[in-house]
Amino acid sequence: VYFPALLHFTKTALMSECKTFELVTKHIIKERPPVDSADLSADGKHLITRNKQDGTVNIYGHRTDGSWVKKTNISHERFVNSAVFSPDSHHVVTASWDNTAKLYGLGDDESWEQKVIISHRNTVSSATFSADSRHVVTASEDSTVKIHSKIDDGSWQLTAILSHEDSVNSATLSVDGCHLVTITEKDTAKIYSQQTDGAWEEKGTIPHDNSVLSANFSHNSDRVVTAGCDFMVKIYGKEADGSWQQKTIIPHKGTVYSARFSPDDQHLVTVQYQTVIIYGPKTNDSWKKKAIFKHEQHIKSATFSPDGRHLVTASMDGTAKLIGQATNGSWSEKASISQRIWFNSATFSADGSHVLTVSASDVVEITELRGNH
């Protein structure tokens, strides 16, 4: 029963000891028009692509011979803002400008079927799953956040509506499912907590002097980090009485497009225009710079591997950098994936051994990371 965990631990430890990676292209999927993002399911058996402009989402399945075949298409009448797998790999949810989020489920025959359409009165800005895959959270420009939950018979029902005074750009549940953070157009992030009776109550507000672009929980669910156009990164922590209080502010020299904790909560990464900064904890409530990496043009994303020991960036300069932490704690660039055109996104597979990149051409590529020694 312990073998998978031991294998994963050994594998990630060996990857950390690699000074550089050998990159081996495993699969290439070409789509027209070019896609904006792609996501691998946690079990590695399915892949999803999203084209924002034409409102299409394609789900691919992995064959035993290693090839990928298109399984189904999810269509929207207008732009698609997001499309993601549930953590258990059994569902997909999309968010669209056509005021809907569509939830699809994987059947016993490996086919994907529509389970429910979640409707709002305006654009659905984001749609995400809870860590246990039993809840879907949608945020909308109609100033509401809706939570739909899976009940025992397999159907999905609306279980909560959180009303805001302004448009909601995103809504994300904490890993333990007890807290929710939203970003509104009023330059604020709001934190909600679920009460014993199931109701959601606002417990904290994180103000910024300009638009908030990112808000994420730590893995242990007791911290929230926000980033915005006011050049600030703010970290709030949960107190014993249930309130959320400011713990630290990390100033930057420009707009911070995103800020995110590593899965082990030991590091924090922030993304500015051409700069990625990795922070490590100095004390319980302060952070210090550990490493800085630069691109020649705008950075589209920076994502940690599941073990928190590696980071992959995607940039408009046509490179995706693989950055890793050595056993002595230092960070260095281990490899770089290059294209003639810019990357839209780059993410790791669930076991951290592969990287999924999406370029602005028609290429979705899966690359295996191998040790050079």
Rosetta blueprint (number, residue, H / E / L):
1 V L
2 Y L
3 F H
4 P H
5 A H
6 L H
7 L H
8 H H
9 F H
10 T H
11 K H
12 T H
13 A H
14 L H
15 M H
16 S H
17 E H
18 C L
19 K L
20 T L
21 F E
22 E E
23 L E
24 V E
25 T E
26 K E
27 H E
28 I E
29 I E
30 K E
31 E L
32 R L
33 P L
34 P L
35 V L
36 D L
37 S E
38 A E
39 D E
40 L E
41 S L
42 A L
43 D L
44 G L
45 K L
46 H E
47 L E
48 I E
49 T E
50 R E
51 N E
52 K L
53 Q L
54 D L
55 G L
56 T E
57 V E
58 N E
59 I E
60 Y E
61 G E
62 H E
63 R L
64 T L
65 D L
66 G L
67 S L
68 W E
69 V E
70 K E
71 K E
72 T E
73 N E
74 I E
75 S E
76 H L
77 E L
78 R L
79 F L
80 V E
81 N E
82 S E
83 A E
84 V E
85 F E
86 S L
87 P L
88 D L
89 S L
90 H L
91 H E
92 V E
93 V E
94 T E
95 A E
96 S E
97 W L
98 D L
99 N L
100 T E
101 A E
102 K E
103 L E
104 Y E
105 G E
106 L E
107 G L
108 D L
109 D L
110 E L
111 S L
112 W E
113 E E
114 Q E
115 K E
116 V E
117 I E
118 I E
119 S E
120 H L
121 R L
122 N L
123 T L
124 V E
125 S E
126 S E
127 A E
128 T E
129 F E
130 S L
131 A L
132 D L
133 S L
134 R L
135 H E
136 V E
137 V E
138 T E
139 A E
140 S E
141 E L
142 D L
143 S L
144 T E
145 V E
146 K E
147 I E
148 H E
149 S E
150 K E
151 I L
152 D L
153 D L
154 G L
155 S L
156 W E
157 Q E
158 L E
159 T E
160 A E
161 I E
162 L E
163 S E
164 H L
165 E L
166 D L
167 S L
168 V E
169 N E
170 S E
171 A E
172 T E
173 L E
174 S L
175 V L
176 D L
177 G L
178 C L
179 H E
180 L E
181 V E
182 T E
183 I E
184 T E
185 E L
186 K L
187 D L
188 T E
189 A E
190 K E
191 I E
192 Y E
193 S E
194 Q E
195 Q L
196 T L
197 D L
198 G L
199 A L
200 W E
201 E E
202 E E
203 K E
204 G E
205 T E
206 I E
207 P E
208 H L
209 D L
210 N L
211 S L
212 V E
213 L E
214 S E
215 A E
216 N E
217 F E
218 S L
219 H L
220 N L
221 S L
222 D L
223 R E
224 V E
225 V E
226 T E
227 A E
228 G E
229 C L
230 D L
231 F L
232 M E
233 V E
234 K E
235 I E
236 Y E
237 G E
238 K E
239 E L
240 A L
241 D L
242 G L
243 S L
244 W E
245 Q E
246 Q E
247 K E
248 T E
249 I E
250 I E
251 P E
252 H L
253 K L
254 G L
255 T L
256 V L
257 Y L
258 S E
259 A E
260 R E
261 F E
262 S L
263 P L
264 D L
265 D L
266 Q L
267 H L
268 L E
269 V E
270 T E
271 V E
272 Q L
273 Y L
274 Q L
275 T E
276 V E
277 I E
278 I E
279 Y E
280 G E
281 P E
282 K E
283 T E
284 N L
285 D L
286 S E
287 W E
288 K E
289 K E
290 K E
291 A E
292 I E
293 F E
294 K E
295 H L
296 E L
297 Q L
298 H L
299 I E
300 K E
301 S E
302 A E
303 T E
304 F E
305 S L
306 P L
307 D L
308 G L
309 R L
310 H E
311 L E
312 V E
313 T E
314 A E
315 S E
316 M L
317 D L
318 G L
319 T E
320 A E
321 K E
322 L E
323 I E
324 G E
325 Q E
326 A L
327 T L
328 N L
329 G L
330 S L
331 W E
332 S E
333 E E
334 K E
335 A E
336 S E
337 I E
338 S E
339 Q L
340 R L
341 I L
342 W L
343 F E
344 N E
345 S E
346 A E
347 T E
348 F E
349 S L
350 A L
351 D L
352 G L
353 S L
354 H E
355 V E
356 L E
357 T E
358 V E
359 S E
360 A L
361 S L
362 D L
363 V E
364 V E
365 E E
366 I E
367 T E
368 E E
369 L E
370 R E
371 G E
372 N L
373 H L
